[in-house]
Structure formats: C-alpha cells, structure tokens
Amino acid sequence: MGLFKSLKGKIDVGTDDPSGSDQPGQKLRWNRTHDRVEEHYAPPPGPPPSQHKGGQGTEEIFEPPSGPPPSHRAASASLHHEEFSPPPGPSPSHQQNPEPDNPPPYHDWTVIPDTSLLPPPPPLPQDYSPANNASYDSAARGHEWCAKHPVYTPSTPSHEIHLLANAGHITLEPPPPQLRKHVTTFRQTSPTTWKVVTGKHQQDAIFLASIPLYFACVDNPLLTSQPKTIYFEIAIRRIVNENSGIAIGFAAKPYPPWRLPGWHRASIGVHGDDGRRFVNDSWGGRDFVQAFKEGEVVGVGMHFSTQAAVDSHARGTRTAKVKTRAFVTRDGRANERWGWDIDEERDERDEGVDGLMGEGDLYPAIGVFGAVEFEVRFGDSVTWRER
C-alpha cells in the first residue's frame, strides 16, 4: 500500500483533486493555459467512472507489473543477506561465556632416550633351518630319551681332576658304535688336542668330553666370589659340501647321542651350516653369525658372573643360578655381537634354561654330520685369550 501511494503522488493523472472540489491548485493550472483550452478539456462533473466502482481507478491505470521493481530486488537481496548471514566473530552468548584457556600440555620429546643407542632386540626363533634339518621323528625320540634319562646332579671333583679340567687335559669321547661307523679318524694328537675326520654318510652324532669344564659345586661364582669362564675351539680343515657340518657348544650329561648340541635340555650350540645358535631349541634356532668356513678357527665359551640371577635357585639343585653369557670367537677374535645372555627374553614356546646358569655341570660338545675334518683344542692350545 505505501508503495502505491508514493506512485500516485508523483504521476499527473489530469486532476489534483479527484473529488472535484475547487482548490487553489486547480486555478493555478488554468492560469497557465488559454481559456479555450479549458473549454475543450474541461472534465465532466463528478468523479471519474473508475471511482464509482470502488475508488480503485488510479490503481488500475497505474497498476505496477508483477513482482517488486528491480531496485527493490537488489535491496531485498541485500536485506536477505544481512538478515541470514551470521556476523563475523563468535556469537554474543559465546562471548559472554568464554571457555578457559586450556591448551594441551607440551611434551618435551627430547627427554626420551634415543633408542638407537640401545642394543638390538634378540633375534626371533625360527621354525626350521635354511641349510639342514633333522626329522621330526628324530626330535621326538630325543625328547623321549631325555625324559627317561634325567640330567646328572652336580658332582664334586677331586683336586687333581679339577686341575686337569682347568688345564684342558680332557679326554674326548666318541659317539656309540652304531653312530661312528663313518668316523674314519678319531685320535688324541696332544694332551689338549684331538683330531676328527668323518665320511659323507655320517649321520648326526655328538662327541662329549669325559669330564666337565665347569663343575657347579666348585666353580659357581657365588661360592668362590670369582667369575668363571670356560672355553674351547675347533680348527676347521674341511667341510666337503653343503650337506656336511659341525656344531660346537656345551651340554649336560647324559645327552641323546644322535642329536646335536643345543637341541635339548641343558645344552647350547652354534651350528656351522647356518651360523645359528640354539639353546634347548629343537626347532630352527636363532640367527647369529655367518656359517663356518674351511680354514678358520671357531671357539665357543661361557662366562659365569658373580651376579646372582633373578631366579637364583634352580629346582632340585643345591647351587644357585648366576648371570651367564655365551659367546663365540673367530680366528682368535671376539666381538660383542657374537655373544648372548643365557636368560635373554625368550619366546613363549621356548624351553627353559635350567642347568645353563651355573647350577649344573657342563661338558664340551661337538656335533657332526656328513664329511668333515677338524681339530679340537682345549687349554693352552687355544688361540683366544680372555682379557
């Protein structure tokens, strides 16, 4: 309505007073024209016909087109934008109740130790060797044999026997007759060395020393307050092919004669065909060193410290466990990477390490299969010297 009233006031429709009343504005109009014009253009008396129908004549004559004028559309769009677009910044209610300033705590990552300086985790146990593997039946029979023949309790040697063991004057015992048919040479070449040669058809077999290198009853560091290290080595002369190999380590007696050291309880072994180490592990062992080669000297040792182990007392023994580390040498050289803690973190399926941490007697052990030739060295004949 207001819009139409505005139009009426701006447009000349032929009269300023639709009611026909005599107003000064009418005379002003006629004064600006001739009298004859007034005679020819005088309106008829009374209001226009459109006003007789409801007084909407002016609106009918000047009815605007449908919709708002263009200027109104622009203004309406502007009003619409202003009406529905939120103003910049937070809402008034947000300003009235501002959240407290609570940034996340700053964490100084520089205080975390550099894990690259930590020793690497122990290698994972493997299911089988990439080189040679004994049969499942052989392993099962070995476990049955061990169940029927428990480990000997620690023995107390005489003073003379103990001196001979420390000097390396040790007798090496061959496997039983049925397993040494292809042992072509087995002889003592000096008080501290032995020579062994086997043929290509030699099956798995083990050579064990006649007396321990470690006597738990007299060598345990918790009894002597002195650490103890045992060690021996082999000089490899020949390994005929990839189906032949040598393993060296330590084992408690009795031990299944057709099994290599490290495969059963209270034994460790490093196997030359794949370089893996075994601790009471009849599966595939753990990656350790490179495979043994012809012409090199490889040694194995165990160091018993004066530090008591967490589980210091073994079941059924009179002696205590101590922290123990095994190691190998190559050509008289030692390396920190060539050793491992006997009580290292182990897999759930791994067997225990009873008998290997100072609480049991341990004998030098050499396993063979296939055609090999080597010399076993004890005592002063070894090339490595403990520092």
C-alpha positions, -999 to 999 in steps of 0.1 A, spaced: 0 0 0 27 25 9 44 18 -24 13 27 -45 6 59 -26 40 71 -35 33 65 -72 1 84 -70 18 115 -57 44 115 -84 24 110 -116 0 136 -131 -34 119 -138 -52 150 -151 -66 164 -118 -52 172 -84 -85 167 -66 -105 136 -76 -135 149 -57 -139 179 -80 -137 205 -52 -125 240 -61 -89 243 -49 -63 269 -55 -41 244 -72 -68 240 -100 -68 277 -108 -31 278 -110 -33 251 -137 -58 270 -157 -39 302 -154 -10 286 -172 -33 277 -202 -57 296 -225 -94 297 -218 -101 278 -250 -81 250 -237 -102 250 -206 -133 248 -227 -122 219 -248 -107 199 -219 -130 205 -190 -137 173 -172 -173 161 -168 -189 168 -135 -185 143 -107 -157 118 -101 -143 96 -128 -162 63 -136 -135 42 -121 -141 57 -87 -178 47 -88 -166 11 -89 -146 13 -57 -122 42 -60 -95 20 -75 -93 36 -109 -60 51 -102 -46 18 -91 -60 1 -122 -45 27 -145 -12 27 -128 -10 -9 -116 26 -19 -115 39 -51 -131 40 -83 -111 69 -86 -86 89 -59 -70 108 -33 -91 144 -41 -99 157 -17 -73 137 -34 -47 151 -69 -57 186 -56 -51 176 -41 -18 157 -72 -9 187 -94 -17 209 -72 4 185 -73 32 182 -110 29 220 -114 31 222 -92 61 193 -109 78 205 -145 75 243 -143 73 259 -145 107 281 -116 118 318 -122 120 332 -135 152 317 -157 179 280 -153 189 272 -130 218 264 -160 241 299 -173 233 315 -140 242 296 -139 275 308 -174 285 343 -178 270 360 -211 276 390 -210 298 424 -211 281 435 -247 284 460 -257 257 473 -293 255 503 -299 277 536 -295 260 557 -327 259 594 -324 255 603 -353 233 640 -346 238 638 -362 273 630 -396 257 662 -417 254 675 -423 219 665 -459 213 691 -462 186 717 -463 213 701 -494 229 712 -529 220 691 -546 193 663 -570 204 672 -606 204 665 -624 171 633 -643 168 633 -681 170 628 -699 136 608 -729 127 635 -745 106 670 -740 93 677 -727 57 705 -752 55 699 -787 70 671 -800 92 668 -832 113 635 -851 110 606 -846 134 608 -882 144 645 -877 154 635 -848 176 606 -866 192 628 -896 200 653 -872 215 627 -857 238 616 -892 249 652 -901 256 657 -871 277 626 -878 297 639 -913 305 674 -901 313 674 -871 337 704 -848 339 731 -858 364 733 -839 396 764 -817 400 795 -837 410 823 -827 433 856 -834 416 889 -843 433 915 -816 434 935 -834 407 906 -838 384 897 -802 388 933 -792 379 933 -814 348 900 -798 336 913 -763 341 944 -772 322 925 -787 292 937 -822 297 904 -837 287 895 -869 271 871 -866 242 845 -895 240 832 -906 206 795 -915 199 783 -951 204 794 -977 179 762 -976 158 768 -939 152 805 -939 145 807 -963 115 817 -934 93 841 -918 118 873 -925 99 898 -907 122 895 -901 159 927 -897 179 944 -875 205 973 -856 189 984 -839 222 973 -837 258 950 -809 248 941 -816 211 920 -842 192 916 -849 155 883 -860 140 875 -870 104 841 -883 92 828 -896 59 800 -883 37 775 -908 51 780 -898 87 746 -892 104 740 -867 132 762 -876 162 778 -859 192 813 -860 208 814 -852 245 842 -846 269 848 -872 296 848 -846 324 831 -812 327 849 -780 320 825 -764 346 819 -781 379 789 -764 396 799 -775 431 834 -759 430 832 -733 401 800 -715 409 809 -678 414 785 -674 443 807 -699 461 841 -687 450 833 -650 447 852 -652 414 838 -652 379 844 -683 358 849 -687 321 851 -720 301 861 -722 265 874 -745 238 877 -742 200 880 -761 167 902 -756 137 882 -765 106 902 -783 80 875 -795 56 837 -793 50 830 -814 19 797 -800 8 765 -782 20 752 -814 35 781 -815 59 786 -795 91 800 -791 126 783 -777 157 800 -767 189 787 -759 224 782 -773 259 758 -798 273 749 -816 305 751 -854 307 735 -876 297 727 -864 262 710 -882 233 740 -894 212 723 -888 178 714 -852 185 735 -820 180 743 -797 209 717 -770 216 687 -791 206 678 -804 241 677 -795 278 707 -781 295 727 -775 263 737 -747 239 752 -749 204 763 -728 175 758 -747 142 782 -742 114 760 -749 84 737 -719 90 755 -699 118 725 -701 141 726 -705 178 705 -730 198 696 -731 235 674 -761 243 658 -755 209 649 -784 187 634 -761 160 653 -737 137 674 -718 162 681 -680 160 702 -661 135 736 -654 150 768 -655 129 780 -664 94 784 -701 85 817 -717 94 843 -719 67 872 -742 59 905 -729 73 891 -708 102 892 -714 139 859 -711 158 856 -711 195 828 -712 220 827 -702 256 805 -693 286 811 -667 312 796 -671 347 795 -638 366 793 -631 403 758 -616 399 730 -638 411 702 -644 386 666 -632 394 655 -668 398 687 -677 417 678 -712 429 671 -739 404 646 -766 412 662 -797 427 697 -783 429 719 -772 458 736 -744 438 724 -710 427 720 -695 393 742 -667 382 741 -643 352 757 -662 324 767 -652 289 777 -674 260 800 -663 231 819 -674 201 852 -663 186 865 -664 150 902 -668 144 910 -658 179 889 -626 178 859 -618 199 831 -594 192 803 -581 214 778 -591 187 790 -627 189 775 -633 223 742 -635 241 728 -637 276 715 -672 285 685 -656 303 676 -633 274 640 -627 265 626 -658 251 596 -668 230 566 -684 247 573 -718 230 609 -718 240 620 -743 266 638 -733 298 675 -727 305 678 -749 336 713 -762 340 729 -734 320 733 -706 345 759 -720 369 738 -746 387 748 -776 367 779 -793 353 787 -786 317 807 -807 292 823 -796 259 802 -809 230 809 -812 192 782 -823 168 789 -836 133 771 -847 102 784 -855 67 821 -854 57 841 -830 78 877 -827 93 886 -806 123 909 -804 153 895 -799 188 916 -777 211 915 -773 249 936 -754 275 968 -738 264 964 -749 228 936 -724 221 943 -692 202 919 -669 221 929 -655 255 904 -639 279 913 -603 287 
